[in-house]
Every structure is written in C-alpha cells, then in structure tokens.
Amino acid sequence: MTQTLPTRSTASPGTPAAPARTIQYCAQCVMPATRPDILFDAEGVCSACRHFAQRPTIDWDARRAELIEVVEEFRSHDGTNYDCVIPVSGGKDSTYQVLKMLELGLNPLCVTASTCNLSAIGRRNIQNLQRLGVDHVEVTVNPQIRRTMNRFALMQVGDISWPEHVSIFTIPVRVAVQYGVRLIVWGENSQNEYGGPASAAHDRVLNRRWLEEFGGLIGLRVADLVGQAGIEQRHLIQYTYPTDEELANVGVTGIFLGHYLPWDGYSNALLAQAHGFESYGKTVEGALLDYENLDNLFHGIHDYFKFLKFGFGRATDHACMHVRRGRLSRRDAMTLVKQHDGKFPHTYLGEALDSLLASIGMTVAEFEVVCDRFTNRALFQATRSGELVRDGRGNLAKINDDNAA
C-alpha cells in the first residue's frame, strides 16, 4: 500500500510560543520526570539511577545461591510435572530466561501469549526458542476479538497493545494453574530497571497486586470491555487472572529472575544471539537498538503514544540503560534521543502504517485524530495561537530536550 502522510496542518517551526513550563530530566541519565511512577531526589537524580547504583553492593553470588534454593523448592523431583513455567515471547530476554533455567537443570514449560500482530522475525525467534529443547505452549486468542480490543483500547486509553500487555501476565498464570505448576519465572522487574517506587522496585515476586498496579492496565479493567463493540464475558477468559482460590490451590509463585541475576538487556541479547536469536540488523524505528521489540508490529504505535503522553519513547529507555552502565555518555545520549525518539510511526519493521491500521479498521486520518486527543500539549512546542508545531513528516518538538530550556 502507498503510505499516506499526515494531513494535519504543519505550523512553521519559526513561530513557537514561549513554553509555560519546562520538562525536568534526570541529572545522571536522560529520563524525564514525566515518566509515570518515577521519583527524583533532591539532587535531581531519578529513582532508576539510584536503584542501579545499589547493584555493586549486592552479593550476586548469594542471590544466585538463593535462586538455586528457590528452584529446588519448586522442582518436580519425580519428573511427573514441569519444574516451572517461563512466559516467552521469543525475544532476547525470554531466550535468556530459558537458557538460565536449562543451565540449572530445570524442565520448563514455555508459554507464549499470542502477539497482537506477530512479525515474521518474531515467529522465527519463537521457533528458535523451541529448538533450545523445551516444551512450548502458544495460546492464540480469538483474532477477531483481539482486533476489536486493539481498536477500542487505542481509542479509549491510547494504547493499541493493551490487550497484549494484559494477556502476557494472565495467560502464563492460567497455564500454570491448569498444569499444576507452582513456579513462574518472569524476567526483569520493570519498576527496578526503569524507576518505580522502592517497595515495588525491590519486589522479587510478581503477584496480582503488582499486575494491577504496574502491569500496564492504565485504568482500563478487563471487566470494562464487556458490552463494548460486541465483546462478551466469554471472549475475555484468557485475559482474566485466576482467582486467589485457584492460585492458592496450586500454590503458584512468580519470581523475577532479575532479582537474582544482574539484569542487562545487552548481555542478554549477546547470549541469545549466540544461541540462534535473530536481531533486526539495523536500528528499529523509534529505538536505539536492533534486538528489542521485534515480535509485535504494533510496537511502533504503542511507543509513539508513550511519547505523546509523556514526552519520551523507547529510545529514551535504551539510552538511559546504557548511560547507567557506562556504555554511553549523557551528552551522546541526549543527541541520540533527539534523533530517534518520538517520530511519527510511518513504518515499523518495514510495514507501512496504513497497512497496520487497516487490520483494525482504521485510516491514517482517523489515527491522527486519536493521536491529537492523547497528546499532552504542555510538553510540546506550539504557535502563539496554540497550534502544535510539526515538521514535514508530522513530528512534534518537545518544549525542551534537557534541563536547559
């Protein structure tokens, strides 16, 4: 299909109004204070940087020994059941999780919750994960209902990937209950890696409370969908978390592997690539890397709406992680973020926006209207008449890209 460019008017970048406020950025990395759940201390340093600074004080040998004790407690010693469930997308992190559990001699059941719009490279990476030598279950939800949910969530909460974010936390837990597997091995605790409240950042387990607070529901409950666009309760079984009674009957516990092993996406990618994981080969749109978010063709839309709402996107996340690990200077990070973050998602992994939107029955013009509705106008440059400033590709400009206005 021919890509349709935005039809909204483009204001001259030479006529911006003076910003009424500025965005505060972390003094050590480039994370803005607009990120939900992030905290800044009196020195202007974000909670994610503070959490990461504690890592050298952690006795990782002791943490690994603790991990071994945990898996031994839940291991099926007679071999009649799986030792654990591992939620997997086929990405570099879930490949890393599988490799680490196999190193410990576990017999995992790998569980994939179907991706909203699976890419070809995503399918190949799932197949590669299977070749590591594991049993694998892929739960594919009703694609008609999923597309309806994609459209509804995009229009209601500005997140086309909302149904996927729910199902990746519900389907593996449902499978664990159904198979009677007591241990679920998740990956990183995003509140620790990206900077959430200390109580959540130090969690070693993922439970219902964590899901409801940090699992990406953003105010929309699964029950809210009943009666919307023809969605019925029977369509939402896989999106529904097991009851507390069901969990208690099996004794399901979910742990974050990142609590026990020093989590690093880059080293995870290197290990995964050494075992057949396929990266994109060039920088993914809106990012700084070629090895993340390769499975879901809607990721570009999802990340763009994060930029519209909060003034940062996936490139900021990547830059901050590398700054904290000393692989990138803060100055270079600012340059890269400005270059890659928040661009209008004309394509993602080579797929044109109009083709992606057609799958949920939406045109580019309708998409632009939704974009405008969720744009936090306080974060972006506007003309004196209040019109947002865009360049010829439809890209917005933030009111400031660092602490200097």
N, C-alpha and C positions, 0 to 999 in steps of 0.2 A: 504494500500500500504506500501511497505517497504521503509523507509526513506533513500534517497541517500545522503551521506555526501559529503561535498565539495571535488572536485577533484583537486583543485589548489595546487601547491606545498606549503609546510609549511617550512618556514625558521626557523632555530634554534634561540630561543629567547636569546641565549647567544652571538649573534654576531650583535647586533644593532649598527648602526652608531650613532654618537653624533648628537642630534637634532639641526637643524639650527635655531630653534626658540622655544619658549615655549608658551603655552596657558595661558592667564590671566584668573583668576577666581575671582568672587566677594569676597571681604574680609568678608562679613557677611553671605552669603549663598554659594552655590557651583555652581552657574550658570557661564558658560564660556562666555568670550567676543565674541566668535564666533557665538552666537545666533543672528539671523537677528533682526534688529531694536532695540537691547538693547543698552543702554548707560551706561558708567562708569564715575563716577565723580573723582575729584582729590584725594579722599580718597580711591579709588578703590572699591566703593560700586555701585552696579548695580541699574538701574532705577526702577526695580521691587521692590527691597527692599526699595528704597526711597518712591515710591508710597504707599507701605504698611505702612510705618512709619507714614504717614499722617492720617491713619484711626482713631486713637484715638482723633484727633482734629475735626473729622466730627460729626456733630449733627445728629445722625441717627434717632432720633425721628422726627426732622424736615424733613429729607429725606423721611421717611415713610409718613408723612403728605403730602409731595409733591407728592408722588406716588398716594395717595388716590385722590388728586385733578386731577391728570392726568387721572386716570381710570374713574373718574366721568365725565370728559370732553368727553371721547370717549364712554362711556357706552350707550347701546341701551335702552333708558328709557321706550320705549313702548313694548320691548320684541320681536320685529319683526325681529331682526337680532342678530348675535353673538356680544358680547362685545369686544372680542379680538381674535386674532389668536395666538396660542402658538406653535412654532416649537418644536416637541418632537421626541426623539429617543427611549424613554422608559428607558433611563439612569437615574441615581440618580439626576442629575441636572434638567432635564426636568420634572421629577416627582415632584421635589421641586417647580419648577415654577408653575405647575398645582395646587399643594396644596395651594400655596400662593395666587393665583388668586381666587380659590374657597373660601378661607378664607375671601376675600374681597367681596364675593357675586357675582362674575362675572360669566357669562355664556360663557366659551371659546370654540372655535373650535380648537381642537388639530390637528396638521398637521405633518405627518411623510413623509419625503422624503426617498424613498427606499434605504436601506443599500446595499453596493456593494455585500457583501457575508454574509448574515444575519445568526447569530449563533442561536442555539436552546434557549439558555438563553436570547438572545436578543428578540426573539419572545415572550417568556413568560413574559418578563418585559413590552413589549408593551401591551400585554393582561392585565397585572396587572394595567397599567395606565388607560386603558379603564374602568376597574372596579371601578375607583375612582368616576365615574359618570360624564362623559363628552362625547360629540360628537367627533368623531375622523375620520379623512380622511387620508388614506395612498395612496400616489401617487407612483405607481410602474412603472418605466421606462422600455423601451424595453430591456430585459436582454441580448439579442444578441449584441445590440449596446453598452450596458454598459460594457460587457466583452471586446469588441473591444477597447473601450476608456480606460479601465483599463490597457490593454497591451500597447497601444500607449502612454499613459501618463507615465507609468513606464519607457519605453524606451527613451522617449523624455525629460522628466523633472525629472525623478527619483521619481515619486510619484504615486503609484498604486491607491491611494484613491482620486486622483484629481477630478474625476467626482462626487464623493460623496461630497467633500468639496464645489464644485460649487453648486450642487443641494440643499444642505441644506440651502443655502442662497437665492436661486431663487424660489424653489417650494413653500415655505410658503408665499412668497411675491406675487407670481402669484395667489395662492389661495385667499389671502386677497383681491386682485383686483377683482377676479371673483365673490367672495361672497359679495363684497362691505363692507368689514370690515376695519375700519380705523386704528386700533391699533394692532401692533405686539409686543409681549412681548418676547424678547430674554433673554438669561441668563447672563453670565459674559462678560465683555469687556476684551478679552484676552490681549490687549495691556496694560491694567492696572494690570492684575494678573501676567503676565509674563514679562512685562517690555518693552514697546514701547515708542515712542515719547510722550512727555507730552500732546501735543494737542490732540492726539488720545486717550491717556490713560484717559483723563478726559471727553471724549465724553459720552453723555448719550443716544445718538441715533445711530442706525445703518442705514446708507443710502448707496446709490450706490458708493459714494467715498470711504467709509470705506471698502465695499466689494472688490472694485478693488485694494485697497492698502494693505489690511490686511486679505482678505478672502481666502487666500490660492491659488490664481491663479498662482503664481510663474512664471510669464512671458508668460504663455500659455493662449491665449484668446479662448473663445468658438468658435469664428468665424474661428480660425486657424484649426479647425478639419474638416471643410468642404472639401471634396475631399480626405481625408486621410482614407485609409483602407476601402473604400466604404461608409464612413459616408457622409450623405447629410444634407442639411439645415433642412429638415423635421424631422430628427432624433433628433434635438437639441432644440426643442420647450421648453421642461421642464428645460433646462439648461440656458435659456435666460432670463435675468432680464427684467421685464416690462419696457416700455418706460417711460420717465419723464411725458409725457402727460397722460398715463394711471394711473400713481401714483397720479398725481395732480387731476385727475377727481374724484378719490375716496377719496383723502386726506390721504393716508396711511402714518403712522408714526410708526417707530420701536424704542422701548426703550430697554436699558439694565437694567434688574432687579437688577444686581449687583451694579448699581449706587445708588439705593435707599435702598437696604438692604445689610448688611455686608456679602459679599460672602465668603463662606468657603465650599469647596468640602466635607470635612469630616463631618461637621454637616449636610450638605445637604444629605449625604448618610445615616446618622443615622435617619433623619426624613423620608426619602424614605423607608428605611428598616422597619420602624415602620408601614408603610402603604403597605407592601407586596412586595417591591422591593427585588429582589433576587441578592445577590452577588455571586462571583465565589467560595468562600470557601477556596481558597488558593491564594497565590500571583500570579498574572497574569505575564506571561513571559515578561521580559523587563521592569517591573514596580515594585513598592514597595507596591502596594495596591491590593485588591481583588474586588473593586467595580467600577472600571473605564474601559472604552473601551471594553465592553462585547458584543457589538452587531455585530461588523464587524470583521470577521475572517481575513481580510487583515491588521488589525491594526499592527500586528507584523512586517509585511513587511514595512509598512509605517514608523513606528518608527525606524526600522533598517536603513533605508535610511537617516533619520534625523541624526542619529549617524554618518553615513559615510560622510555626507556632512559637518556637523557642530561639530562633536565630543561630542555630548550629546544626550540623548534619554529621554524616558518617566520617567525613574527612577530619573533622574536629576530634571525634573519638579516637581515630587512628593516630593522629598527631600527638594527642595527649599521652597515649600509652607509650609511644616511642620517646617522647621527651622525658617521662618519668624514668625510663630505663636507660637514659643517657645515649640513645641512638640518634637523637635529633635535637638540635638547639632550639630554644624557644623562638628565636628570630626566624630561623628557617621554617619552623612550624607555622608561624603566622603567615609567611609568604605562601606556603603550600595550601593552607586552609582557604586563604582568599582566592587562590587559583581554582580550587576544586569544590569547595563546599557550596551547597545550595543552588546549583544550576538547574534551570528548568529541565525536567526529565524527558527530553525529546526521544531518547533511546535508552534502553538498559540491556546490557549484554547483546547489543546489536539488534534488539527488537524495537520497532517503532512504537511510539506512544499510542497512535491511533489504533493500531492492531491490538495492543494490550487492553485499551479501554473498550474496544468493541466486544471483547469477551464478557464484559459485564453490562453491555448495552448502553454505553455512554460515549458521547462525542467529545472531541477535544474542547469545543466551545463550552459544553456543559461542565467539563472538568475544570476549566478556567474559572467558572463561576464559583465552584466549590472551593477552589484554591483561595480566591479572594475572600470568601466568607471565613476561612480559618486563618488568614494572615494576621499576625499581631502587628498592627500598624505602628505601634510605639517603637518597634525595633528596626524599621526600615525608612530610608530616605523618601521624602515626599516633597512635592512642589508647595509653594505658598498657598495654593488653592486646595491642598490636601490630596492631590493625586500621587499615587506611588510612582517612583522613578524606576523605569525599566530600560535595559539596553535593547538592542535589536534582536536579541534572542529570547527576550522575555524575562531576563534575570533581574532580580531585585538587588539593591545595595543596602547593606546594614548602615545604621547611623554611625557606628564606629566599629573598627575591627580589632582594636586593642584598647588599653585603658586611656590612651590619649585620644580625645575626641577628634 
